Amino acid sequence: MAVQDPWLKASQHRLAFSKSLWDDLLANYGDMDDPQYWRQRPQRMAYQYAIIDHLLAAAKHLTQAILKQLANTRFDDISRLTWVEIENLLVQQEFLSPEAQHILLLLQKGDWSAWIQLQGESDFSVITKPQTQAGQLITSHSEDDLSNPDHWPVSSWLKAMQSLQTSTRESMEEC
């Protein structure tokens, strides 16, 4: 068995941290029948934003591992690049592995773009959202509505990241 890539290993660690936070959130604050459930919303939000931070760090490490496999980006250090710069780097490549193509899609219109947006919105002290009359009405939950952290599909995000890490590890073992 080959030595595991350090970037992939770092990504797996960050995913493990995310899963641990998710399990802790469900164990301590996930019971909707608890009379304190709605009072615990700030705690749930804190957990969920921490999970997003860990998932984005896992994504960054995984992206570094995948870019190390490509000839043109083998020696590039993306640790200081923004997600927009990483997306541009991927778009400029003549050839992308299936995993790199998947990452590009995730950045352009997938889960990762949602995580980046959510991370940008997590500082409530700086960002103010103007309330319109329509914005004050109760809206129904839709699949792509991420305005309420209680409806975030965190479990599916964790599974998707695990799946991508597994396919990346398998493709690295083939080389």
C-alpha positions in Angstrom: 0.0 0.0 0.0 1.3 3.4 -1.0 2.0 6.2 1.5 -1.1 8.3 1.9 -0.9 11.9 0.5 -0.6 14.4 3.4 -3.2 16.7 1.9 -5.7 13.9 1.6 -5.0 12.9 5.2 -5.5 16.5 6.4 -8.8 16.6 4.5 -9.9 13.3 6.1 -9.0 14.8 9.6 -11.1 17.9 8.9 -14.0 15.7 7.8 -13.7 13.7 11.0 -13.9 16.9 13.0 -17.0 17.9 11.0 -18.6 14.5 11.7 -17.7 14.7 15.4 -19.4 18.1 15.7 -22.4 16.9 13.8 -22.8 13.9 16.1 -22.4 16.1 19.1 -25.0 18.6 17.8 -27.5 15.8 17.2 -26.8 14.3 20.6 -27.1 17.5 22.6 -29.4 19.8 20.5 -31.1 17.6 17.9 -34.3 16.6 19.8 -37.1 18.6 18.3 -39.4 17.4 21.1 -37.2 19.0 23.8 -39.0 22.1 25.3 -35.8 24.0 25.0 -35.3 23.2 21.3 -36.0 26.7 20.0 -34.0 28.3 22.7 -31.0 26.2 21.7 -31.0 27.6 18.1 -27.9 29.7 18.7 -26.0 26.6 19.9 -27.1 24.7 16.8 -26.1 27.6 14.5 -22.6 27.7 16.2 -22.1 24.0 15.6 -23.3 24.2 12.0 -21.1 27.2 11.1 -18.1 25.4 12.7 -19.0 22.3 10.6 -19.0 24.5 7.5 -15.5 25.9 8.4 -14.2 22.3 8.8 -15.8 21.2 5.6 -14.3 24.1 3.7 -10.9 23.3 5.2 -11.3 19.7 4.2 -12.3 20.8 0.7 -9.2 23.0 0.4 -6.9 20.2 1.5 -8.6 17.8 -0.9 -8.3 20.2 -3.7 -4.5 20.5 -3.0 -4.2 16.7 -3.1 -6.1 16.5 -6.4 -4.1 19.4 -8.0 -0.9 17.7 -7.1 -1.9 14.9 -9.5 -2.2 17.2 -12.5 0.9 17.9 -14.5 0.5 21.7 -14.8 -0.4 22.3 -11.1 1.8 19.6 -9.4 4.0 22.2 -7.7 1.4 24.9 -7.1 0.6 25.8 -3.5 -3.0 26.7 -3.3 -3.1 27.2 0.5 -3.2 31.0 0.2 -5.4 31.2 -2.9 -9.1 32.2 -2.6 -11.8 29.9 -3.9 -12.3 32.2 -6.8 -8.6 31.9 -7.7 -8.7 28.1 -7.3 -11.7 28.0 -9.6 -9.9 30.1 -12.2 -6.8 27.9 -11.9 -9.0 24.8 -12.6 -10.8 26.5 -15.6 -7.4 27.4 -17.2 -6.2 23.8 -17.2 -6.2 21.9 -20.5 -6.8 18.6 -18.8 -8.7 17.8 -15.6 -8.9 14.5 -13.9 -12.5 13.3 -13.1 -12.0 14.4 -9.4 -10.7 17.9 -10.5 -13.8 18.2 -12.8 -16.0 17.3 -9.9 -14.4 19.9 -7.7 -14.8 22.5 -10.4 -18.6 21.7 -10.6 -18.8 21.8 -6.8 -17.2 25.3 -6.8 -19.3 26.6 -9.6 -22.8 25.4 -8.7 -22.5 22.7 -6.1 -22.3 22.3 -2.3 -18.9 24.0 -2.0 -20.3 27.2 -3.5 -23.1 27.1 -0.9 -20.5 26.5 1.9 -18.5 29.5 0.7 -21.6 31.7 0.6 -22.6 30.5 4.1 -19.2 31.2 5.5 -19.4 34.7 4.1 -22.7 35.2 5.8 -21.6 33.8 9.2 -20.4 37.2 10.5 -23.7 38.7 11.6 -22.1 41.6 13.2 -20.8 43.0 9.9 -23.4 41.9 7.4 -26.8 43.5 7.5 -29.7 42.2 5.4 -32.3 44.7 4.5 -35.8 43.4 5.4 -38.5 43.9 2.8 -42.1 43.3 3.4 -41.9 40.1 1.4 -38.8 39.0 3.3 -40.7 39.2 6.6 -43.3 36.7 5.6 -42.9 33.0 6.5 -41.6 31.1 3.5 -41.8 27.5 2.8 -38.6 25.4 2.9 -37.2 24.5 -0.5 -34.3 22.2 -1.3 -31.9 25.0 -2.2 -33.0 27.4 0.6 -30.1 27.8 3.0 -31.5 30.7 4.9 -32.4 28.6 7.9 -29.5 26.6 9.5 -32.1 24.1 10.9 -32.8 23.0 7.3 -29.2 22.6 6.1 -28.5 19.2 4.6 -25.4 18.7 6.7 -25.6 14.9 6.8 -25.7 14.7 3.0 -22.8 17.2 2.8 -20.7 15.0 5.1 -21.5 11.9 3.0 -20.7 13.6 -0.3 -17.3 14.8 1.1 -16.6 11.2 2.3 -17.4 9.9 -1.1 -15.2 12.4 -2.9 -12.3 11.6 -0.5 -12.7 7.9 -1.1 -12.7 8.2 -4.9 -9.7 10.5 -4.7 -7.8 8.0 -2.5 -8.7 5.2 -4.9 -7.5 7.2 -7.9 -4.2 8.0 -6.1 -3.7 4.3 -5.3 -4.1 3.5 -9.0 -1.2 5.8 -10.0 
